[in-house]
């Protein structure tokens, strides 16, 4: 006990006020939970006694991060349709939020599909059954099982079922009115552009997010892409709750920096996703809105790490950041990436330790990928024989090598996605 307190004091001394505040918060949550556990204990006994006849289960709904909020929730509903994680007896599932609500409009809509409990009731209940489960697997049945792989649709259920999300007629009318306010017409074609940085996380979650910096991309690389789309009279709508840089071009009337717009709202974030021609994302939570809720085609640009490529939908066109050796400046081949266990690195420091740096696509390359995506969505793209060979070579190499990691059984099953043909033409050396 003495060592424990000494350790806590040392952590506070090193970390300062922020560490002290975090520890006080944890203590208050613990006391709060114990208080309500005592109050609701008789209810838990009743819940256990009636479980052979009606099972009540408790679980978290991840409302603070929109990717997990949308992805995990939708997959929970789809897995229920597929009768995954379903008990043979009548059951009722109750969720408790994890605190922060990333999109209030979305939360209100989901309340029509799932049941939630007030935090004061739900959180202690979840803690109680999680604690009991540590001592006996009997109590596991009172916990809502996690989806098969978080927000990853490894069972390809989005290819099988329609979305559980819908707008009311009044919401649709309001949505079109708000589109006009930002400069769009009802029949305007536009792309929903998401370029990741850490501004949102830094503002809403007070911790050091630099370990995710390898996923960030520069919005400055996307001006040529927006110009390419403008030539086809397609608007580029730059999305984001909070962003570091503005995205403005006085010479491009088809570019709208919605992320810095006065018209931005939780509702319009969702409505725009429902009406976009397709989406472009560097791989972050917000792309779950056009993807999961509305099944929109998506160009994934400069995704990292490569092992996390989203392989489970035919709507995805993929590109990824290129891996380079810091020692000799050479690009790594696909086999080198996986043979050296570099395909699933999720911490920026891991790349430094392994003498690897990631390189984003050039503005010219991104414009080519957007051009290809547009032709594919319009069903005008035709792969050459070389493109077909490159595609097969990539996925054969990817499938054969990615199996050597601990995630393979849950990260990738049947592969539906395709890698950009233009990307493989420009980077064929990674295949050889």
Buried (B, 14 or more C-beta within 10 A) or exposed (E): EEEEEEEEEEBBEEEEEEBBEBBEEEEEEEEBBEEBBEEBEEEBEEBBEEBEEEBBBBBBBBBBBBBBBBBBBBBBBBBBEBEBBEEEEEBEBBBBBBEEBBBEBBBEBBEEEBEBBEBBBBBBBBBBBBEBBEEEEEBEBBBBBEBBBBBBBBBBBBBEEEBBBEBEEEBBEBBBEBBEEBBBEEEBBBBBBBBBBBBBBBEEEEEEBEEBEBBBBBBEBBBBBBBBBBEBEBBBBBBBBBBBBEBEBEEBEBBBBBBBBEEBBBBBBBBBBBBBBBBBBBBBBBBBBBBBBBBBBBBBBBBBBBBBBBBBBEBBBBBBBBBBBEEEEEBBBBBBBBEEEBBBBEEBEBBEEBEBBBEBBEBEBBBBBBBBBBEBBEEEBEEEEEBEBBBEBBBEBBEEBBEEBEBBEEBBBEBBBBBBBBBBBBBBEBBE
